[in-house]
Every structure is written in structure tokens, then in C-alpha cells.
């Protein structure tokens, strides 16, 4: 049988009430006292009764994530698998569990968010791959439910929530300038889907890189892909069919880059040489 609140109270020298409130995170317990009680609880191997805490409206010690069910990029090395691994590792270090739901983006996805939030199944949510006018963010903000996001909002939309992100616009600008520095003057671009929040950032970075290099933007040098290898292949075929004199193509994720390379090689050309 595991340790109880009574066991912790006896060893720590505090009352059961103080121990319970300290472990539940109430702010009327002195922080030094709380840390002492937590240390004692850990030394005794105490495990909180999560169902009971759940019924009392306290912490579930669980973080929720909803990932796209139809995302064919899901593999041992793709974005979502690496994100899940990292979030899971961080959660486990804090003795949290991870509740994962796979749903098709749209109403089924939003229904999963409503079940997790209204059912008090999770303490907070982790979102990824933000979209333009993202309904997931709007819903969680409306509900006042804690969440963090991997990715900022689209240009012109507020970033009034906690997020982490890379600077997609700067990255594409630097990459475009690098290719221009190598002597390329006809550079194609395969963008992510138009509804993805970071798509416009990458498009803007490409435009900035061209402008900095003294090149005119050509709208027909740009196509939209689907973040899959097949999408990169189709995008490259379309670009090379209509503009066979292109000397460089930027693909906006690894899988589309692999598809682009396959299309180039299928034409008897060698990446890095031709």
C-alpha cells in the first residue's frame, strides 16, 4: 500500500490539512513548508489519488494534445512524432501524463477539444502547426483554458497567447539570399498549404530575399504544396514543366524537399550540379 497523507503528515510534522493543501498547490501554504512536504512525499513514494482530485476540480496531472489523424508525414522523424516525444519527456519529468487524440482537422478535431476541456480531462493543452484564424486558439481563449502553442499566428493576427516559434520569414530570406549569392537568378518556391499560419511568413521572406538581391518577384515561380513528399514532387514537376530554366527550388519542409529532389532526378538532372 502506498504512502498516505497521514504518513506524510507524521513524518513532516505538519497536519494532514496542511499537507493536503501544500500538495494541492494552494497559495496559503508557505513555500518553504510546501517544498519540505513535497520532499517528504517523494521520499515516501506518495502517489496522489488523481480520480479523487479530478472530482474535486483539482489538477489531473495530465496534458492534452490533438494531432491530425490524416497527416501522412507522421513517422519516426517527422514534426509531430518529435514534438510528442519532447512534450512527453518534459511532462514525465514533472510527473504529468499525456492524453493524445488523433482527429481529422475540422469539426471532429474541435469536438475532441471540447471533450477534453469540458470534461476537465486535462490541466492544459499543447497546440502545434497553427492555422490562419485558428478556431482551436479562439475556443481555448474563450474557455479560459491554459494552453501553449508551437507556432505563432499568421501575419496581421494577434499573438496574445504563449508560444514558441522559429523566425520563418528570416529563414527564407537568408536561404534566398544564399542561393542568389551562388549565382542563381531563377529560383522557384514550393510553399506549405495556404491555411497554415507560417506560410505567409515564408512567402514574405522569399520576397524579401529576392528584393535584397535585386531580383524581381515572379508569382508563377511559386506553387503551394501539402507538406508531403508527393506534394513536393508534384510542385517541382509543375515548376519545371512551366519554367525549365529554373536553377534552384526552395521547398518549405524536408519531405517536400525529398519529393523535389526525386522530380529533378527523374528528369536526368543532378541536384547540386544542374
N, C-alpha and C positions, 0 to 999 in steps of 0.2 A: 504493500500500500504506500502511495506517495505521501510526501510531507503535506501537512495541513496548515491552515492559518494559525491554529493553536500552537503547532510545533514551532513555527517561525516566531510567534509572539513570545513563547517561553525562552527561546534561545536569544532573541534580540533584546528582550527586556521591555518591550512595548506591549500595549494592549492589542487585543485582536482587532478592535475597531481601527486603531492607528495603522496596524499592519495592512488591513484591507484597503484603507484609503490611500496609503502610500503606494501599494501595488496597483491600484486603480488609476493613479495619476492625478488625484485631487490636489489642488494647489494650496490647501490649508495645512499641508504637512511640510515641515522644514526640509530643505533639500538635503542637508547632511543626514537627517534622520531617514529620509527616503533611500538614499544611497546605501546606508547601513542595512536597512531592511532588505533591499534588493540583493545585497551581497549575502546576507544570511539565507534568503530564499534560494539563491543559486547554489549555495554550498549544500543545502539540504535536498537539492534536486526538485524543487517545487514546480509543478505544472498547474497553471490556472485552469479552472473549470470554464472552458470557453462557452459551452451552451448556456450555462447559468449567467455568465457575463453578458451574453448576447440578449437573453431575455430581459436583463436589467437595462438594456440600452447602452452598455459599455463597449469597450473595444472587442472586436472579433479577432484581432491579431491576424488579419487577412487583407491582402491587397488584390484588387481585381484588374484583369486585362481582358479586352475583347480584341481578337485578331481576325483578319479577313479569312473566311473559310475557302474562298476561291482564289487565294493568292498562290499561284503556281511557282512562285520564287522560293517557297518555303523549303529549305534544305539545311544541311548541316552547316552551311557557310553563309546563308542569306541574312538579311537585315533582321527579320523578326525572330529567327532562331537565336541569333546572337543577343538580341535585346531581351528575350525571355530568359536566357541563361544568366545574363548580367543582373536583371531585376531579381531573379530567383536567388542568386547568390547573395545579393545585398539584403534581401528580405530574411533569408535564413540566418544571417549573422545577427539580426535583431529579433530572432525567434518569431518571425512572421511567416505565414503561409501565402501561397499564390493561387488565386482562383482564376482559371483561364476558361474563356468561352470562345469558340470559333463560330463566326456568323458571317453571312453574306452582307456586305455593306448595304445599308438602306433600312427598311422597317424592321427586319429581323435583328439587325445589329442594335438598333435603338431599343427594341424590346428587351434585349439582354441587359442593356444599361439600366433600364427601368427595374428589372427584376433584382439586380444587384443592389441598387440604391434604395428602392422602396422596401425591399426585404431585409435591409440592414445586414447584408451578407458580407460586406467589406468595409474597412475603415477608410479606404481611399482607392482611386483609380489611377492607372498609368495609361496614357494615350500615346499613340505614335502615328506618324505619317498623316499630318494634319491636311485638311482639305479646305478649299475656299468656302467661306460661310459655314464652317463645320458645325453640324447640328449636335454632335456629341459634346462639344465645349459649351454650346449655348444651354444644353439641358443640365449639365453638371453645375454650371454657374447659377442657373435658375433654382436648382435644388439646394444650393449652398453645400454641395458635397465636395470634400477635399479631392484634388487631382493634380497631377503634374503631367507635362507633355514633352515628348521628344519631337521638337519641331515648332517653329513659330507660325503665326498666322500669315496669310497671304498679304502682299503689299497693299497698303491702304486700310487694312483691318487692324483693330486694336489687339495688342499683346498684353491684355490685362489678366494674365494668369502666369503661374510659374512654369518655365520651360527651359530646356537646354537645346542648343542647336549649333550647327556649323554655319559659316557665312557662305552660303551657296553662290551668292552674287559675286563676291570677291574671288571665289574659287574658279568660277567660269571665266571671269575677266582675266585672271592670271594665266589660265590654261590657253585662252585665245591669244593673249599677247605672246605666250611662249611659242605657239605654232607660227605666229607671224614673224617672230624673231628667227625662226628656222627657215624663213623664206616662203611660207605658204601664203597665198593670196586668195584662194578659193576654198573656203572652209565650210563644210556642212555641219548641221547640228540636229541631233535626234533628242527631242525633249521628252520628259515624262508626260503622263496624261494631263490635260488642261485643267482638271479639277483639283489636282494636287497643289497644296499651298506653295511649295518651294519651286514649282515650275516657272513662275514668272520671275523669281529671283535669278534663276539660272539663265533664263532668256535675256533678262536685263544685263547680266554680267557678260554674256556673249556680245551684246550690242556695244557695251562699254569697251570691251577689248578691241573690237573692230574699229571703233571711233578713235581709240588711243593709237592704234596702228595706222590710222589714215585710210582705212578701208570703208567702203560704202556697205551698208546693211542690205542684204538681198533676202527678201521674205521667202523666195522659192528655194533658198538653201536650207530652210528649216522645216522639219517634219515632226510630228508627235508620235511617240511610241507608247508601249504599255508596261515598261519596266521588265519585260520578259526577253529571253534570248530570241524568240521568234519575232518579237516586235522590233528588235534591233536589226535583225536580218531583213525584214520587210522594209524598214525605214531606209537602210543602206541601199537596197535594191532600187527603191524609188528615187533616191537622190542620184545614184549613179546612172540610172536609166535616163533621167532628165538632164543631168549635168555630168557627163562622163569626164570632164576636165577637172573635177574636184580633186584636190591633192591631199585633203585631210578631212576627217569626220570626227566630231566630238559626240560621243554617246554618254548620256547622263546617268548611267549606272553600270555596274560591272556586267550584268547579264546582257544588257543591250550592246555593250562593247564587244562581248564574245560573239553575239549574233552578227554584228557589223563586220568583225574580222572574218567570219565564215562567208559572208556575202562577197567580201573583197577577194578572198582566196578562191572562191568559186568562179571568179572571172579571170583566173590565171594571174592575178596580181599578188604581190607580196607586201604585207604591212611593214612599214619602216623603210621600204626600198622604192616602191612605185607610188 
